[in-house]
Amino acid sequence: MTQKNNAQPHKNAELSAGSKRILTYPSQKSSACAEVLAHLLAGEVLTAVDTLDDASTMRAAAHVHYLSNRYGWPIAAETRATGCADGRMALVAAYRLPVDCIHEARAAGAGEWCAEVHKARKALRAKAPEAYRLAAAINGTRGYAEPGVGNQKGGA
């Protein structure tokens, strides 16, 4: 398996014991994709709602696909039923890493990488108020209503 240009093998994890997985991580630790992997490495089961709430991304499936195909993480997807606020029941994907993979990654130093991701994401979140102000200014200049206020240019 060749290393991708944007993949970052952990310094202590060229090959892990047991399955000989090559442990690679997203190189941009402040990315939503890195945060999704950090949550999975913590043993969490994630749905799209979880990634929206925890990592500020609506692209759970895309991040899982990317982590699986580009970085080789064996993320399992299961279908779960959930109730909806509008009275429907929906089936959603729930993503998790196998326990043995989590143990291998932790033994190879994933905890340090996860701590760096949490620190980078915290620093990025500190910039959220400015990002909201900038987005509102751009939308105002273009004549767009604030999200949730109107769905067409110019309101109404």
C-alpha positions as CSV (number, residue, x, y, z in Angstrom):
1,M,0.0,0.0,0.0
2,T,1.5,3.3,-1.0
3,Q,1.1,6.4,1.2
4,K,-1.0,9.2,-0.2
5,N,0.4,12.7,-0.4
6,N,-2.1,14.0,2.1
7,A,-1.9,11.0,4.4
8,Q,0.1,11.3,7.6
9,P,1.3,8.0,9.1
10,H,1.5,8.4,12.9
11,K,5.2,8.5,13.9
12,N,4.8,5.4,16.1
13,A,2.7,3.4,13.7
14,E,4.2,2.3,10.5
15,L,2.7,-1.1,10.9
16,S,0.5,-2.2,13.7
17,A,0.6,-5.6,15.4
18,G,-1.8,-8.3,14.5
19,S,-3.4,-7.3,11.2
20,K,-0.5,-5.3,9.9
21,R,-2.7,-2.3,9.1
22,I,-1.0,0.8,8.0
23,L,-2.4,3.5,10.2
24,T,-2.7,6.8,8.4
25,Y,-4.4,10.0,9.5
26,P,-5.7,13.1,7.8
27,S,-2.8,15.6,7.8
28,Q,-5.0,18.6,8.5
29,K,-5.8,18.2,12.1
30,S,-8.3,21.1,12.1
31,S,-10.5,19.4,9.5
32,A,-13.9,18.0,10.1
33,C,-12.7,14.7,8.6
34,A,-10.0,14.5,11.3
35,E,-12.6,15.2,14.0
36,V,-14.8,12.5,12.7
37,L,-11.9,10.0,12.9
38,A,-11.1,11.2,16.4
39,H,-14.6,10.5,17.5
40,L,-14.5,7.0,15.9
41,L,-11.2,6.3,17.6
42,A,-12.9,7.2,20.9
43,G,-15.2,4.3,20.3
44,E,-18.2,6.4,19.4
45,V,-20.9,5.3,17.0
46,L,-21.7,8.3,14.7
47,T,-24.7,9.2,12.6
48,A,-25.0,12.3,10.3
49,V,-26.8,14.1,13.2
50,D,-23.8,13.3,15.5
51,T,-21.3,14.7,13.0
52,L,-23.4,17.8,12.5
53,D,-23.6,18.4,16.3
54,D,-20.1,17.3,17.2
55,A,-18.0,18.2,14.1
56,S,-20.1,20.9,12.4
57,T,-20.3,18.9,9.2
58,M,-23.3,17.6,7.2
59,R,-21.1,15.2,5.2
60,A,-20.8,12.2,7.5
61,A,-21.0,9.7,4.6
62,A,-18.4,11.6,2.6
63,H,-16.0,11.7,5.5
64,V,-16.5,8.0,6.1
65,H,-15.9,7.2,2.5
66,Y,-12.8,9.3,2.4
67,L,-11.4,7.8,5.6
68,S,-12.1,4.3,4.4
69,N,-10.8,4.7,0.8
70,R,-8.0,7.2,1.2
71,Y,-6.7,6.3,4.6
72,G,-7.7,2.6,4.9
73,W,-9.8,2.8,8.1
74,P,-12.2,-0.2,8.2
75,I,-15.3,1.8,9.2
76,A,-18.4,-0.3,9.5
77,A,-21.8,1.1,8.6
78,E,-25.0,-0.2,10.1
79,T,-28.6,0.8,9.6
80,R,-30.4,2.2,12.6
81,A,-34.0,3.3,13.0
82,T,-34.8,6.7,14.5
83,G,-37.9,8.7,15.2
84,C,-38.2,12.1,13.5
85,A,-39.7,15.3,14.9
86,D,-42.3,15.3,12.1
87,G,-43.7,12.0,13.2
88,R,-41.9,9.7,10.7
89,M,-39.5,6.9,11.4
90,A,-36.4,6.9,9.3
91,L,-33.5,4.5,8.7
92,V,-30.1,6.2,9.1
93,A,-26.5,5.0,8.7
94,A,-24.5,4.6,12.0
95,Y,-20.7,4.4,11.6
96,R,-18.2,2.8,13.9
97,L,-14.7,1.4,14.0
98,P,-14.1,-2.2,15.0
99,V,-12.9,-2.6,18.5
100,D,-9.7,-4.3,17.5
101,C,-8.8,-1.5,15.1
102,I,-9.4,1.1,17.9
103,H,-7.1,-0.9,20.2
104,E,-4.4,-1.2,17.5
105,A,-4.6,2.5,16.8
106,R,-4.4,3.5,20.5
107,A,-1.5,1.1,21.1
108,A,0.3,2.8,18.2
109,G,-0.2,6.4,19.6
110,A,-3.6,7.5,18.2
111,G,-4.4,9.2,21.5
112,E,-1.7,11.8,20.9
113,W,-3.1,12.5,17.4
114,C,-6.6,12.7,18.7
115,A,-5.5,15.2,21.4
116,E,-3.9,17.3,18.6
117,V,-7.1,17.2,16.6
118,H,-9.2,18.3,19.6
119,K,-6.8,21.2,20.2
120,A,-6.8,22.3,16.5
121,R,-10.6,22.1,16.3
122,K,-11.0,24.1,19.5
123,A,-8.8,26.8,18.1
124,L,-10.9,26.8,14.9
125,R,-14.2,27.0,16.8
126,A,-12.9,30.1,18.6
127,K,-13.1,31.7,15.2
128,A,-16.8,30.8,14.7
129,P,-18.2,34.3,15.7
130,E,-16.1,35.9,13.0
131,A,-17.1,33.3,10.4
132,Y,-20.8,34.0,11.2
133,R,-20.3,37.7,10.8
134,L,-18.4,37.2,7.5
135,A,-21.1,34.9,6.1
136,A,-23.8,37.4,7.1
137,A,-22.0,40.2,5.4
138,I,-21.4,38.2,2.2
139,N,-25.1,37.1,2.1
140,G,-26.2,40.7,2.8
141,T,-24.1,42.0,0.0
142,R,-25.6,39.4,-2.4
143,G,-29.2,40.2,-1.2
144,Y,-29.8,36.8,0.4
145,A,-31.9,36.4,3.5
146,E,-30.4,34.9,6.6
147,P,-30.8,31.1,6.7
148,G,-34.3,30.1,8.0
149,V,-35.7,33.6,7.1
150,G,-36.4,33.2,3.4
151,N,-35.6,30.8,0.7
152,Q,-35.2,33.1,-2.3
153,K,-32.9,36.0,-3.2
154,G,-34.4,39.2,-1.9
155,G,-36.5,37.5,0.8
156,A,-40.1,36.3,0.5
